[in-house]
Amino acid sequence: MKLGVCLATDRFEIALAQLHHWEEPPISGTRGSGTVFFSHCNLRCRFCQNYDISQQGKGREVTPERLLAMMLDLEQQGAHNINLVSPTHYSDQLLPVLEAARSRLRIPVVWNSNGYEKVETLARLEGLVQVYLPDLKYYSDELGRAFSSAPDYFRYASAAVTEMRRQVGRNRYDEHGVIEKGLIIRHLVLPGHTDDSKQLLKWIHEDLGPRTSVSLMSQYYPVHRAAELPGMNRRLSPDEYEAVRRRFEELGFEEGFAQQLSSARREFTPEFDGKGV
């Protein structure tokens, strides 16, 4: 069998399945998000905080039947949603699982991806996924090439989030503020690259509109191969993050989320110990 960039086979490998309380408030709510962390990834980000599962392949092989049982178990534990983390490279295998889950789950399915995916793949998920939680990493092809070996990242990711918005429309929340259907775009602000973040915000505002929910993340810390990248062997400064937050406000976005700079710590990265798998 010839493996692709993600290095995954056609069988699910999962590193962790548990209630997670550190997502955005509408995702985690009060009881937690039912996260399922898939092993492997279709990007090779040199600063990936989950590199041990995304690039080193840490995880356990599970059958489709076991995956469905894990999802149902997370619902029984009280999860507000089933949060599929880095699922893109398993899209084909996930379709029958999500079809089976549609009549059995009473909570939304969240597609938590890196944004680097094809519109035609996402179109097959329509009706099976209620909430999209994609990254939008780079506007610049140069950054995509240097940091993730994906010079065409923005071309694919911008089309992908546009398709996600088409499917789910305007965000809908329950009486407790937990999202039931919609789109939240995540963007990790990188040290030394605030101009790229500002360009991304401008594109979101102009193409998707000011009602688009954006989560500005400050949790970058140098890990994995980050030291190989010029200027990336440090955390984000308060001034850098504030400059991007200020641009978000100037553009007039109506909904968004911010992080404390103290979130840039290893303690907030899960231990991928196979729990729940």
Number of C-alpha atoms within 10 A of each C-alpha: 5 6 9 10 12 18 16 20 15 11 12 22 23 25 24 24 26 24 23 18 17 15 12 18 15 18 27 22 20 15 15 23 28 30 24 26 26 26 31 31 24 22 22 17 22 20 21 21 19 20 20 16 21 25 22 13 19 20 22 15 16 13 11 16 10 14 20 17 14 19 27 19 16 23 19 11 14 15 27 25 29 29 29 23 21 23 23 24 24 21 15 14 14 18 14 13 17 19 13 14 17 16 8 12 17 12 16 19 25 27 25 24 20 22 27 24 20 14 17 10 13 18 14 13 19 14 13 19 22 21 27 24 26 24 20 25 25 29 22 19 16 15 17 19 15 13 23 19 16 20 16 16 25 20 14 15 23 23 15 23 26 14 18 27 18 15 21 18 13 13 16 14 12 10 6 9 13 18 24 19 21 23 26 27 21 23 20 17 24 25 19 15 16 18 16 18 26 20 15 20 24 17 14 22 18 11 12 16 14 18 15 22 22 25 19 21 19 25 22 22 21 22 17 16 15 19 14 12 13 8 13 21 16 15 18 22 13 11 9 17 23 13 14 19 19 11 17 22 12 9 14 12 18 13 14 18 15 13 14 11 16 9 16 18 13 14 8 11 13 14 12 17 13 15 11 15 20
